[in-house]
Amino acid sequence: MDYIEIPEIASIIEKEIACNLSPKRYAHSRSTSETAVKLAERFGEDRWAAHLAGLSHDMCRGLSFEEQNNLVNKHRACIAFLSERPSLAAILSDREYREKMIHGPAAACSLCYRFQVREESILEAVALHSIADDAMSPLAKIVYIADKLEPLRNRSADADEKMQTLDLDSLFAYTLASVVRWFSESGKPLCPYTAEIYSRMTKS
């Protein structure tokens, strides 16, 4: 992608989410973007790609499930490169988790068909930000971490220290453990695929 265009796309998206998302969700999206940029700079990834992915990851949360679902069904080719990934299959194959997580694939499809974003690392990061995947690219791991550990989240007291000291894979594992712990403490059901990835990680 022409990197002159990414700031322009991000500017358009920021204006849209400021209008279409709740103030809390908009603030979370901005904070996720800022956190992703810091992590990208620390780990040698593209800061503009991190900015765009972080800012846009929840851009479809203001749409109804039917609208999100239609986006994915109509523009599924945009994320066809993820078709063999069990993480995407986990989102799309179960009605309960499809309703909770389809906003990620919908946002990736929207980035692709509306803004002609074709970089797979950006689309992957947006599509899979709500589900752990041990095959994630570095950028996708960064956005997953940023989404879960940005400062506006209810997070562990040592989150900032971990983001500054751990290597990327260790930080990803720490984030996944934090997610599993949060679901356990809240009593809410954890996506079975996320539980499977966590179990596999803890045994390795």
C-alpha positions as a Markdown table, in Angstrom:
| # | Residue | x | y | z |
|---|---|---|---|---|
| 1 | Met | 0.0 | 0.0 | 0.0 |
| 2 | Asp | 1.1 | 3.6 | -0.6 |
| 3 | Tyr | 1.9 | 4.8 | 2.9 |
| 4 | Ile | 0.8 | 8.3 | 1.9 |
| 5 | Glu | -2.7 | 7.0 | 1.9 |
| 6 | Ile | -2.8 | 5.3 | 5.4 |
| 7 | Pro | -2.9 | 8.6 | 7.3 |
| 8 | Glu | -5.8 | 9.8 | 5.1 |
| 9 | Ile | -7.7 | 6.5 | 5.6 |
| 10 | Ala | -7.1 | 6.7 | 9.3 |
| 11 | Ser | -8.3 | 10.3 | 9.4 |
| 12 | Ile | -11.6 | 9.3 | 7.7 |
| 13 | Ile | -12.1 | 6.3 | 10.0 |
| 14 | Glu | -11.5 | 8.3 | 13.1 |
| 15 | Lys | -14.1 | 10.8 | 12.1 |
| 16 | Glu | -16.6 | 8.0 | 11.4 |
| 17 | Ile | -16.0 | 6.1 | 14.6 |
| 18 | Ala | -16.3 | 9.4 | 16.6 |
| 19 | Cys | -19.8 | 9.6 | 15.3 |
| 20 | Asn | -20.8 | 6.0 | 15.1 |
| 21 | Leu | -19.4 | 4.4 | 18.3 |
| 22 | Ser | -20.2 | 5.2 | 21.9 |
| 23 | Pro | -17.8 | 7.7 | 23.6 |
| 24 | Lys | -16.3 | 4.8 | 25.6 |
| 25 | Arg | -15.8 | 2.6 | 22.5 |
| 26 | Tyr | -14.3 | 5.5 | 20.6 |
| 27 | Ala | -11.9 | 6.3 | 23.4 |
| 28 | His | -10.9 | 2.6 | 23.5 |
| 29 | Ser | -10.3 | 2.5 | 19.8 |
| 30 | Arg | -8.0 | 5.6 | 20.0 |
| 31 | Ser | -6.2 | 4.1 | 23.0 |
| 32 | Thr | -5.7 | 0.8 | 21.3 |
| 33 | Ser | -4.2 | 2.6 | 18.3 |
| 34 | Glu | -1.8 | 4.6 | 20.5 |
| 35 | Thr | -0.8 | 1.4 | 22.4 |
| 36 | Ala | -0.3 | -0.5 | 19.1 |
| 37 | Val | 1.9 | 2.2 | 17.7 |
| 38 | Lys | 4.1 | 2.2 | 20.8 |
| 39 | Leu | 4.4 | -1.6 | 20.6 |
| 40 | Ala | 5.1 | -1.5 | 16.8 |
| 41 | Glu | 7.9 | 0.9 | 17.4 |
| 42 | Arg | 9.4 | -1.2 | 20.2 |
| 43 | Phe | 9.2 | -4.4 | 18.1 |
| 44 | Gly | 10.2 | -3.0 | 14.7 |
| 45 | Glu | 6.9 | -3.2 | 13.0 |
| 46 | Asp | 5.2 | -0.5 | 10.8 |
| 47 | Arg | 3.8 | 2.2 | 13.1 |
| 48 | Trp | 1.2 | 3.4 | 10.4 |
| 49 | Ala | -0.1 | -0.1 | 9.9 |
| 50 | Ala | -0.4 | -0.5 | 13.7 |
| 51 | His | -2.2 | 2.9 | 13.9 |
| 52 | Leu | -4.7 | 2.0 | 11.2 |
| 53 | Ala | -5.4 | -1.5 | 12.5 |
| 54 | Gly | -5.7 | -0.3 | 16.1 |
| 55 | Leu | -8.0 | 2.5 | 15.2 |
| 56 | Ser | -10.3 | 0.5 | 12.9 |
| 57 | His | -10.5 | -2.8 | 14.8 |
| 58 | Asp | -13.9 | -1.9 | 16.3 |
| 59 | Met | -15.2 | 0.3 | 13.5 |
| 60 | Cys | -18.2 | -2.0 | 12.9 |
| 61 | Arg | -19.3 | -2.4 | 16.5 |
| 62 | Gly | -22.0 | 0.3 | 15.9 |
| 63 | Leu | -23.6 | -1.9 | 13.2 |
| 64 | Ser | -26.3 | -4.5 | 13.9 |
| 65 | Phe | -25.3 | -8.2 | 13.8 |
| 66 | Glu | -27.2 | -8.5 | 10.6 |
| 67 | Glu | -25.3 | -5.6 | 9.0 |
| 68 | Gln | -22.0 | -7.1 | 10.2 |
| 69 | Asn | -22.9 | -10.5 | 8.9 |
| 70 | Asn | -23.9 | -9.1 | 5.5 |
| 71 | Leu | -20.6 | -7.3 | 5.2 |
| 72 | Val | -18.7 | -10.6 | 5.7 |
| 73 | Asn | -20.9 | -12.6 | 3.5 |
| 74 | Lys | -20.8 | -10.1 | 0.7 |
| 75 | His | -17.1 | -9.3 | 0.9 |
| 76 | Arg | -15.7 | -12.6 | 2.1 |
| 77 | Ala | -13.1 | -12.6 | -0.6 |
| 78 | Cys | -11.3 | -9.8 | 1.3 |
| 79 | Ile | -10.3 | -12.2 | 4.0 |
| 80 | Ala | -10.0 | -15.3 | 1.8 |
| 81 | Phe | -6.3 | -15.6 | 2.7 |
| 82 | Leu | -7.5 | -16.5 | 6.3 |
| 83 | Ser | -9.9 | -19.2 | 5.1 |
| 84 | Glu | -7.7 | -22.0 | 6.4 |
| 85 | Arg | -7.2 | -20.5 | 9.8 |
| 86 | Pro | -9.1 | -22.3 | 12.6 |
| 87 | Ser | -9.4 | -19.0 | 14.5 |
| 88 | Leu | -11.6 | -17.5 | 11.8 |
| 89 | Ala | -13.5 | -20.7 | 11.5 |
| 90 | Ala | -14.1 | -20.6 | 15.3 |
| 91 | Ile | -15.6 | -17.1 | 14.9 |
| 92 | Leu | -17.8 | -17.9 | 12.0 |
| 93 | Ser | -19.0 | -21.5 | 12.8 |
| 94 | Asp | -20.6 | -20.9 | 16.2 |
| 95 | Arg | -23.7 | -18.6 | 16.4 |
| 96 | Glu | -22.9 | -17.4 | 19.9 |
| 97 | Tyr | -19.3 | -16.4 | 19.2 |
| 98 | Arg | -20.1 | -15.2 | 15.7 |
| 99 | Glu | -22.4 | -12.6 | 17.2 |
| 100 | Lys | -19.7 | -11.5 | 19.7 |
| 101 | Met | -16.7 | -11.6 | 17.4 |
| 102 | Ile | -17.9 | -11.0 | 13.8 |
| 103 | His | -17.2 | -7.3 | 14.1 |
| 104 | Gly | -13.5 | -8.0 | 13.5 |
| 105 | Pro | -14.0 | -9.8 | 10.2 |
| 106 | Ala | -16.6 | -7.2 | 9.2 |
| 107 | Ala | -14.2 | -4.4 | 9.9 |
| 108 | Ala | -11.5 | -6.1 | 7.9 |
| 109 | Cys | -13.9 | -6.5 | 5.0 |
| 110 | Ser | -14.9 | -2.9 | 5.3 |
| 111 | Leu | -11.3 | -1.7 | 5.2 |
| 112 | Cys | -10.7 | -3.8 | 2.1 |
| 113 | Tyr | -13.7 | -3.0 | 0.0 |
| 114 | Arg | -14.3 | 0.6 | 1.0 |
| 115 | Phe | -10.7 | 1.8 | 1.4 |
| 116 | Gln | -8.8 | -0.7 | -0.9 |
| 117 | Val | -6.6 | -1.8 | 2.0 |
| 118 | Arg | -4.9 | -5.0 | 0.7 |
| 119 | Glu | -2.1 | -5.5 | 3.2 |
| 120 | Glu | -2.8 | -8.9 | 4.7 |
| 121 | Ser | -1.1 | -8.1 | 8.0 |
| 122 | Ile | -3.5 | -5.2 | 8.6 |
| 123 | Leu | -6.6 | -7.2 | 7.5 |
| 124 | Glu | -5.5 | -10.1 | 9.7 |
| 125 | Ala | -4.9 | -7.9 | 12.7 |
| 126 | Val | -8.3 | -6.4 | 12.4 |
| 127 | Ala | -10.2 | -9.6 | 11.6 |
| 128 | Leu | -8.7 | -11.7 | 14.4 |
| 129 | His | -8.2 | -9.1 | 17.1 |
| 130 | Ser | -10.9 | -10.6 | 19.4 |
| 131 | Ile | -9.6 | -14.2 | 19.2 |
| 132 | Ala | -6.1 | -15.6 | 20.0 |
| 133 | Asp | -4.3 | -17.4 | 17.3 |
| 134 | Asp | -0.8 | -18.8 | 17.6 |
| 135 | Ala | -0.2 | -18.4 | 13.9 |
| 136 | Met | -0.7 | -14.6 | 14.1 |
| 137 | Ser | 1.7 | -12.2 | 12.4 |
| 138 | Pro | 3.7 | -9.8 | 14.6 |
| 139 | Leu | 1.3 | -7.0 | 13.7 |
| 140 | Ala | -1.7 | -9.1 | 14.6 |
| 141 | Lys | -0.2 | -10.0 | 17.9 |
| 142 | Ile | 0.5 | -6.4 | 18.6 |
| 143 | Val | -3.1 | -5.3 | 17.9 |
| 144 | Tyr | -4.4 | -8.2 | 20.0 |
| 145 | Ile | -2.2 | -7.1 | 22.9 |
| 146 | Ala | -3.0 | -3.5 | 22.5 |
| 147 | Asp | -6.8 | -4.2 | 22.4 |
| 148 | Lys | -6.6 | -6.1 | 25.7 |
| 149 | Leu | -3.9 | -4.1 | 27.6 |
| 150 | Glu | -4.5 | -0.5 | 26.5 |
| 151 | Pro | -4.6 | 1.8 | 29.6 |
| 152 | Leu | -8.4 | 2.3 | 29.6 |
| 153 | Arg | -8.9 | -1.4 | 30.2 |
| 154 | Asn | -9.3 | -3.1 | 33.6 |
| 155 | Arg | -5.9 | -4.8 | 33.5 |
| 156 | Ser | -3.3 | -6.1 | 35.9 |
| 157 | Ala | -1.1 | -3.6 | 37.7 |
| 158 | Asp | 2.0 | -5.0 | 36.0 |
| 159 | Ala | 0.7 | -4.6 | 32.5 |
| 160 | Asp | 2.8 | -1.5 | 31.6 |
| 161 | Glu | 5.9 | -3.1 | 32.9 |
| 162 | Lys | 5.3 | -6.3 | 30.9 |
| 163 | Met | 4.7 | -4.2 | 27.7 |
| 164 | Gln | 8.0 | -2.5 | 28.2 |
| 165 | Thr | 10.1 | -5.6 | 29.1 |
| 166 | Leu | 8.8 | -8.8 | 27.6 |
| 167 | Asp | 9.5 | -10.0 | 24.1 |
| 168 | Leu | 6.6 | -10.1 | 21.7 |
| 169 | Asp | 5.8 | -13.8 | 22.1 |
| 170 | Ser | 6.0 | -13.7 | 25.8 |
| 171 | Leu | 3.9 | -10.6 | 25.9 |
| 172 | Phe | 1.3 | -12.3 | 23.7 |
| 173 | Ala | 1.2 | -15.3 | 26.1 |
| 174 | Tyr | 0.9 | -12.9 | 29.1 |
| 175 | Thr | -2.0 | -11.1 | 27.4 |
| 176 | Leu | -3.7 | -14.4 | 26.6 |
| 177 | Ala | -3.4 | -15.5 | 30.2 |
| 178 | Ser | -4.9 | -12.2 | 31.3 |
| 179 | Val | -7.9 | -12.7 | 29.0 |
| 180 | Val | -8.4 | -16.3 | 30.3 |
| 181 | Arg | -8.2 | -15.0 | 33.9 |
| 182 | Trp | -10.6 | -12.2 | 33.2 |
| 183 | Phe | -13.2 | -14.5 | 31.8 |
| 184 | Ser | -12.8 | -16.9 | 34.7 |
| 185 | Glu | -13.2 | -14.2 | 37.3 |
| 186 | Ser | -16.2 | -12.7 | 35.5 |
| 187 | Gly | -18.0 | -16.0 | 35.0 |
| 188 | Lys | -18.5 | -15.3 | 31.3 |
| 189 | Pro | -17.9 | -18.1 | 28.8 |
| 190 | Leu | -14.5 | -18.1 | 27.1 |
| 191 | Cys | -14.4 | -18.9 | 23.4 |
| 192 | Pro | -13.4 | -22.6 | 23.2 |
| 193 | Tyr | -10.8 | -21.9 | 20.6 |
| 194 | Thr | -9.1 | -19.3 | 22.8 |
| 195 | Ala | -9.2 | -21.9 | 25.7 |
| 196 | Glu | -7.6 | -24.4 | 23.4 |
| 197 | Ile | -4.8 | -22.1 | 22.4 |
| 198 | Tyr | -4.1 | -21.2 | 26.0 |
| 199 | Ser | -4.0 | -24.8 | 27.0 |
| 200 | Arg | -1.6 | -25.6 | 24.2 |
| 201 | Met | 0.6 | -22.6 | 25.2 |
| 202 | Thr | 0.8 | -23.6 | 28.8 |
| 203 | Lys | 1.9 | -27.1 | 27.9 |
| 204 | Ser | 4.6 | -26.0 | 25.6 |
